[in-house]
Amino acid sequence: MSNLEQLNGVTFVPGMCLKDVEQEVILSTLRYMGYNRTRTAKILGIGIRTLQRKLKKYQLEDPTTQTKHSFQVAM
């Protein structure tokens, strides 16, 4: 396998910082769950408020509603 690995839609490179990996996991799970935050939080094993704080922290936004927190990884 090359330096770039993909696992179920989550792309990572050995040496990526944990923050970037977390963003990728959250974004991939949101997409898989149809941008349903409640289901996403449940499958990730975190509370909905924790997910909301992470979305705000990483400046992610929902493309279906065009709200402030875009679900695009800000790298």
C-alpha positions as CSV (number, residue, x, y, z in Angstrom):
1,M,0.0,0.0,0.0
2,S,1.2,3.6,-0.6
3,N,1.7,6.3,1.9
4,L,-1.9,7.4,1.3
5,E,-4.4,4.9,2.8
6,Q,-8.2,4.9,2.5
7,L,-10.5,2.9,4.8
8,N,-14.2,3.2,4.2
9,G,-14.0,6.7,2.9
10,V,-11.6,7.9,5.6
11,T,-8.2,9.0,4.1
12,F,-5.2,9.2,6.2
13,V,-1.4,9.4,5.8
14,P,0.9,8.0,8.4
15,G,2.1,10.9,10.5
16,M,-1.2,12.9,10.1
17,C,-2.0,14.8,13.3
18,L,-4.8,13.4,15.4
19,K,-6.9,16.6,14.8
20,D,-6.9,15.9,11.0
21,V,-7.8,12.2,11.5
22,E,-10.7,13.2,13.8
23,Q,-12.0,15.7,11.2
24,E,-11.9,13.0,8.5
25,V,-13.7,10.5,10.7
26,I,-16.4,12.9,11.7
27,L,-16.9,14.1,8.1
28,S,-17.0,10.6,6.7
29,T,-19.5,9.5,9.3
30,L,-21.7,12.5,8.7
31,R,-21.8,11.7,5.0
32,Y,-22.5,8.0,5.6
33,M,-25.3,9.0,8.0
34,G,-26.9,11.4,5.5
35,Y,-25.7,14.4,7.6
36,N,-27.9,13.3,10.5
37,R,-26.1,14.7,13.5
38,T,-28.0,12.6,16.1
39,R,-27.2,9.3,14.3
40,T,-23.6,10.4,13.7
41,A,-23.0,11.2,17.3
42,K,-24.5,7.8,18.3
43,I,-22.4,5.8,15.9
44,L,-19.2,7.7,17.0
45,G,-20.1,7.1,20.7
46,I,-20.2,10.7,21.6
47,G,-23.0,13.0,22.7
48,I,-24.8,15.3,20.2
49,R,-23.4,18.4,22.1
50,T,-19.9,17.1,21.8
51,L,-20.4,16.6,18.1
52,Q,-21.8,20.1,17.7
53,R,-18.8,21.5,19.6
54,K,-16.4,19.6,17.3
55,L,-18.2,20.8,14.2
56,K,-17.9,24.4,15.4
57,K,-14.2,23.9,16.5
58,Y,-13.2,22.4,13.1
59,Q,-15.4,24.9,11.2
60,L,-17.4,22.2,9.4
61,E,-20.7,23.1,7.6
62,D,-23.7,21.2,6.4
63,P,-23.9,21.4,2.6
64,T,-27.6,20.5,2.7
65,T,-28.5,23.6,4.7
66,Q,-25.6,25.9,3.9
67,T,-25.3,26.7,7.6
68,K,-22.1,28.2,9.1
69,H,-20.5,24.8,10.0
70,S,-19.6,23.4,6.6
71,F,-19.0,19.6,6.5
72,Q,-15.9,20.1,4.4
73,V,-12.6,19.5,6.1
74,A,-10.8,22.8,6.6
75,M,-7.2,21.9,6.0
